């Protein structure tokens, strides 16, 4: 009996493994961040709006915040911009921007035309900070915990749906755990 | 004549190929050789089936620049790879380093050969124990 069942069992295991590995949720472009659950990288950049001002990652020390890498040449960034505006309007979470591989004039234009959802934006013209954060394609959004840990990284445009499923529970847990 | 000039024209086509890595080469040929060896081992994280040596994606360009900078600073190959893995994970290397996380990856081929070998040996030994004049159908029943 076992002799006939074991190939079937083997097949069942294979089907499960491949269904998991090749299922519709598979996204080959999305790499897990090596910083997940560890201290998120730091940055220290000239300001986008005021180049004389130096902006560092200590601006969000002690709070739950998101760091959003964006650029004016990036279609996904335009797509998510409305949602970032909504987050900022409703004061759901502090958003810090890093304008990545971009031109300052165009970035300033973008913010004045479409609105500025960021508390403050750093300007990373040559992508060195991007590399420190493991960024490889804008937009990328990093959720930072109160103690500076990386709680979640999202690749691609943000929307309400992703926010509610991937970000909101982590934010709630982070706020609940440390009150 | 026109055929000849057509051939001559086609011979010029390879000139259309252009260099991807437009960065300035190191003065030291040994350093340049190390640089070229490293970039052939690093995956372009945006275009995952290319090395950053072959890719002209923005990120590949940035990574080449960083690697060039690190080597110019006198960093060793190991340090350069560590820099990349720290930021992009083992996936950034075409040959991931041996570690707890990648042990399965490195061991899997040997493990599969071993399992296959054991399986084959068992089947063969089982069949060898049978009388030679049995036909296949009976063999199946006999070993069951």
HADDOCK unambig.tbl for C-alpha pairs under 7 A between the chains (distance, minus, plus):
assign (segid A and resid 3 and name CA) (segid B and resid 144 and name CA) 6.86 0.50 0.50
assign (segid A and resid 33 and name CA) (segid B and resid 88 and name CA) 6.69 0.50 0.50
assign (segid A and resid 34 and name CA) (segid B and resid 86 and name CA) 6.66 0.50 0.50
assign (segid A and resid 34 and name CA) (segid B and resid 87 and name CA) 6.46 0.50 0.50
assign (segid A and resid 34 and name CA) (segid B and resid 88 and name CA) 6.40 0.50 0.50
assign (segid A and resid 34 and name CA) (segid B and resid 89 and name CA) 5.34 0.50 0.50
assign (segid A and resid 131 and name CA) (segid B and resid 87 and name CA) 6.98 0.50 0.50
assign (segid A and resid 132 and name CA) (segid B and resid 87 and name CA) 6.05 0.50 0.50
assign (segid A and resid 133 and name CA) (segid B and resid 87 and name CA) 6.19 0.50 0.50
assign (segid A and resid 134 and name CA) (segid B and resid 87 and name CA) 4.66 0.50 0.50
assign (segid A and resid 134 and name CA) (segid B and resid 88 and name CA) 5.12 0.50 0.50
assign (segid A and resid 136 and name CA) (segid B and resid 45 and name CA) 6.58 0.50 0.50
assign (segid A and resid 136 and name CA) (segid B and resid 46 and name CA) 6.03 0.50 0.50
assign (segid A and resid 136 and name CA) (segid B and resid 59 and name CA) 5.96 0.50 0.50
assign (segid A and resid 137 and name CA) (segid B and resid 46 and name CA) 6.96 0.50 0.50
